[in-house]
Amino acid sequence: MGLELYDTLSATLEVLCEPGRPTQTTSYMWLYRTSGCDEPIVIYDYQEGRSDIFAKNFLNGFKGYLQTDGWGGYHRLEPDITLCGCWAHARRKFDKAFKAQGAKDVGSVAGIGIAYCNKLFEIEREIADKSNEEKFAVRQEKSKAVAEEFFNWIDNQIAKVLPKSLAGTALQYALNQKKYLLSFLKDGRLELSNNRAERSIKPFVIGRKNWLFCNTPSGANSSAIIYSIIETAKENGLKPHEYLTFVFEQFQQNIDIETLLPWSNLIPENCKLKSK
């Protein structure tokens, strides 16, 4: 794969008739998507589990940055792939501790941890419309100092907080993820969080609440294909129904599939959202 930036995430899925597996065994719908490119791609990949081997097989040959949550299985994709941690996940740990204590003491460990994370996200909002080069420069000037101060603060706090407490868990999580959380400083194209992938997996999660399960692995794979086509179309500013209608009509003419891709110049105007 020639793409340099990827996001990944996975969601549980129940497939009733998987050979050799009990009916209620948990399967997974993996999600991979490009990040920060002009022709975004969203791919769903059904697998029987959440082993790192599935990610390794899918990303075989890929060298670049991979934005992930804190699941340890991704760490086994190194060194060919540079992992980028998610500051939103780190913030949620502190937020959980903050809410548990009544969400009042902003000077508590949880409150201070949230404040550090908020400052980084504030900087990101300020540079959202900047070029990648400008983002890199601002991060080196501002974000790097905030992140370093944050981890210095953790070093001073971690021995003072009960490790099993929610605040202690938040501190340890951030410390364990330090290497990956700091990766966003390496390239202006990188993002502070894995929220892009979370937004892309959400349509599948919402749909699953309605249809509940897939009957067979073939059905699960078909769902993965359909979700991939529709979500990629949406990411490229297309109307899914009109786009699919166009694609099915063109298939009958044995047309070059390259001309049917969501970013093709031959996609008719009625398939496009006006805001694109």
VOGU-3710 file (C-alpha; in Angstrom, 3 decimals, decimal comma):
1> mglelydtls> 0,000/0,000/0,000  1,352/3,383/-0,940  -0,707/5,378/1,540  1,231/6,977/4,361  -1,526/7,721/6,874  -4,108/5,315/8,212  -6,598/5,210/11,078  -7,930/1,958/12,468  -10,550/0,775/14,937  -12,823/-2,224/15,415
11> atlevlcepg> -16,325/-3,001/16,669  -17,854/-6,237/17,894  -20,144/-8,256/15,655  -22,186/-11,417/16,223  -22,212/-13,895/13,332  -24,571/-16,806/13,982  -23,331/-19,517/11,624  -19,553/-19,392/11,754  -18,084/-22,872/11,154  -16,696/-24,429/14,325
21> rptqttsymw> -17,719/-21,540/16,587  -20,599/-21,223/19,089  -23,462/-18,993/17,979  -22,772/-16,176/20,444  -19,007/-15,993/19,868  -17,868/-12,412/19,396  -16,468/-11,483/15,990  -15,188/-8,101/14,858  -15,694/-5,598/12,104  -12,374/-3,848/11,646
31> lyrtsgcdep> -12,234/-0,380/10,158  -9,342/1,152/8,284  -9,424/4,570/6,733  -7,070/7,017/5,135  -6,350/10,247/6,952  -5,766/13,746/5,648  -5,873/12,980/1,929  -7,911/14,436/-0,940  -9,435/11,073/-1,905  -10,513/9,483/1,404
41> iviydyqegr> -11,075/5,735/1,586  -13,029/3,895/4,295  -12,679/0,108/4,441  -14,527/-2,333/6,703  -12,975/-5,759/7,182  -14,831/-8,615/8,878  -12,677/-10,981/10,947  -13,367/-13,680/13,533  -11,374/-11,939/16,269  -9,268/-9,003/17,369
51> sdifaknfln> -5,806/-10,477/17,107  -2,935/-8,334/15,872  -2,481/-10,870/13,066  -5,562/-9,487/11,302  -4,137/-5,974/11,276  -0,748/-7,337/10,197  -2,295/-9,191/7,273  -4,383/-6,234/6,153  -1,511/-3,765/6,419  1,078/-6,096/4,905
61> gfkgylqtdg> 3,509/-3,967/2,919  2,283/-0,694/4,388  4,919/1,635/5,814  3,824/4,871/7,386  1,784/6,285/10,253  -1,127/4,449/11,851  -3,459/6,330/14,202  -4,906/3,974/16,822  -6,433/3,709/20,244  -4,345/2,285/23,083
71> wggyhrlepd> -4,913/-1,418/22,407  -1,612/-3,257/22,900  -2,024/-5,473/19,835  -1,192/-2,578/17,556  2,225/-2,265/19,176  3,259/-5,489/17,464  2,962/-3,745/14,094  6,159/-1,834/14,778  8,799/-0,998/13,583  7,638/-0,752/9,948
81> itlcgcwaha> 4,576/1,197/11,072  4,796/4,274/13,294  1,895/4,284/15,743  0,175/7,509/16,729  -1,747/7,511/20,011  -5,087/9,130/20,717  -5,243/12,104/23,083  -9,035/11,837/23,152  -8,710/8,425/24,782  -6,225/9,810/27,302
91> rrkfdkafka> -8,565/12,689/28,099  -11,516/10,331/28,628  -9,618/8,538/31,390  -9,180/11,809/33,284  -12,746/12,856/32,504  -14,086/9,622/33,994  -12,140/10,280/37,198  -13,254/13,919/37,229  -16,930/13,020/36,941  -16,593/10,337/39,609
101> qgakdvgsva> -15,437/12,959/42,107  -18,355/15,229/41,303  -16,837/17,246/38,439  -16,080/20,161/40,735  -12,410/20,256/41,702  -10,541/21,568/38,655  -7,371/21,587/40,757  -7,496/17,831/41,319  -5,310/15,373/39,423  -8,221/14,578/37,103
111> gigiaycnkl> -9,041/18,245/36,575  -5,439/19,172/35,774  -5,077/16,214/33,416  -8,150/17,346/31,495  -6,794/20,908/31,342  -3,555/19,735/29,708  -5,453/17,722/27,114  -7,845/20,606/26,482  -4,921/22,938/25,833  -3,572/20,636/23,129
121> feiereiadk> -6,976/20,380/21,471  -7,341/24,160/21,673  -4,088/24,578/19,754  -5,352/22,101/17,157  -8,526/24,132/16,665  -6,445/27,257/16,136  -4,414/25,623/13,360  -7,193/23,567/11,778  -7,116/25,587/8,542  -3,327/25,855/8,341
131> sneekfavrq> -1,120/23,928/5,932  0,633/20,796/7,162  3,910/22,697/7,253  2,360/25,442/9,375  0,778/22,884/11,688  4,135/21,220/12,214  5,768/24,560/13,058  3,071/25,574/15,557  3,153/22,203/17,228  6,906/22,449/17,675
141> ekskavaeef> 6,481/25,924/19,126  3,423/25,391/21,336  2,137/21,803/21,535  5,509/20,233/22,273  5,985/22,368/25,375  2,479/21,545/26,647  2,964/17,811/26,065  6,365/17,778/27,772  4,996/19,678/30,754  2,095/17,224/30,915
151> fnwidnqiak> 4,374/14,185/31,135  6,675/15,902/33,637  3,606/16,564/35,739  2,619/12,881/35,481  6,084/11,815/36,663  5,609/13,968/39,750  2,065/12,823/40,457  1,992/9,118/39,749  3,616/8,037/43,037  1,193/10,215/45,013
161> vlpkslagta> -2,017/8,712/43,628  -3,485/5,289/44,364  -2,678/3,202/41,271  -6,062/1,448/41,281  -8,017/4,690/41,539  -9,574/6,260/38,458  -7,073/9,110/38,579  -4,215/6,656/39,003  -5,477/4,640/36,049  -5,614/7,791/33,913
171> lqyalnqkky> -2,051/8,738/34,840  -0,709/5,265/34,121  -2,552/5,015/30,819  -1,058/8,279/29,598  2,406/7,280/30,791  2,185/3,895/29,058  1,080/5,630/25,861  3,674/8,420/26,024  5,662/7,280/23,005  2,549/7,063/20,864
181> llsflkdgrl> 0,862/10,185/22,191  3,915/12,233/21,222  3,953/10,919/17,644  1,698/13,735/16,418  4,692/16,064/16,746  6,546/14,223/13,966  4,440/15,307/11,006  1,945/18,097/10,376  -0,414/15,690/8,633  -0,973/13,690/11,793
191> elsnnraers> -3,926/14,246/14,087  -4,238/14,516/17,822  -6,863/11,809/18,145  -8,397/8,782/16,491  -11,784/10,504/16,333  -11,820/10,326/12,533  -11,941/6,516/12,708  -14,510/6,624/15,512  -16,789/8,747/13,329  -16,399/6,244/10,501
201> ikpfvigrkn> -17,221/3,183/12,634  -20,304/4,863/14,097  -22,657/4,126/11,134  -21,888/0,423/11,514  -22,427/0,501/15,292  -25,756/2,304/14,875  -26,825/-0,129/12,172  -25,896/-3,119/14,332  -28,336/-1,937/16,998  -31,115/-2,384/14,454
211> wlfcntpsga> -30,190/-5,576/12,599  -28,364/-7,103/15,626  -26,298/-9,797/13,881  -25,179/-11,383/10,608  -26,259/-14,911/9,783  -23,116/-16,146/8,011  -19,504/-15,070/7,389  -20,509/-14,464/3,762  -23,165/-12,036/4,964  -20,686/-10,304/7,268
221> nssaiiysii> -18,224/-9,898/4,389  -21,001/-8,530/2,183  -21,888/-6,028/4,903  -18,245/-4,967/5,065  -18,206/-4,345/1,310  -21,460/-2,394/1,323  -20,418/-0,232/4,271  -17,041/0,401/2,638  -18,620/1,612/-0,608  -21,251/3,783/1,056
231> etakenglkp> -19,001/5,390/3,660  -16,251/6,053/1,109  -18,838/7,681/-1,152  -20,035/9,880/1,706  -16,480/10,868/2,601  -15,998/12,006/-0,996  -19,103/14,185/-0,961  -21,435/11,836/-2,814  -25,059/10,889/-2,245  -24,959/7,125/-1,558
241> heyltfvfeq> -28,251/6,228/-3,264  -27,566/8,221/-6,419  -23,963/7,012/-6,540  -24,890/3,339/-6,172  -27,573/3,710/-8,836  -24,991/5,163/-11,204  -22,497/2,383/-10,427  -25,012/-0,427/-10,969  -26,129/1,105/-14,252  -22,537/1,382/-15,482
251> fqqnidietl> -21,693/-2,185/-14,495  -24,086/-3,386/-17,174  -21,911/-1,686/-19,789  -18,672/-3,415/-18,693  -17,034/-0,033/-18,099  -13,546/0,517/-16,654  -13,971/0,324/-12,864  -11,491/3,184/-12,363  -14,088/5,558/-13,789  -16,567/4,522/-11,100
261> lpwsnlipen> -14,435/5,345/-8,095  -15,938/8,090/-5,884  -13,296/10,647/-6,896  -13,545/10,000/-10,639  -14,155/13,057/-12,851  -16,836/11,039/-14,630  -19,168/10,865/-11,610  -22,314/12,784/-12,662  -23,330/15,960/-10,867  -26,587/14,498/-9,539
271> cklksk> -24,484/12,132/-7,371  -22,659/14,985/-5,663  -23,653/16,943/-2,601  -23,950/20,623/-3,346  -21,703/21,513/-0,413  -18,770/19,522/-1,892
//
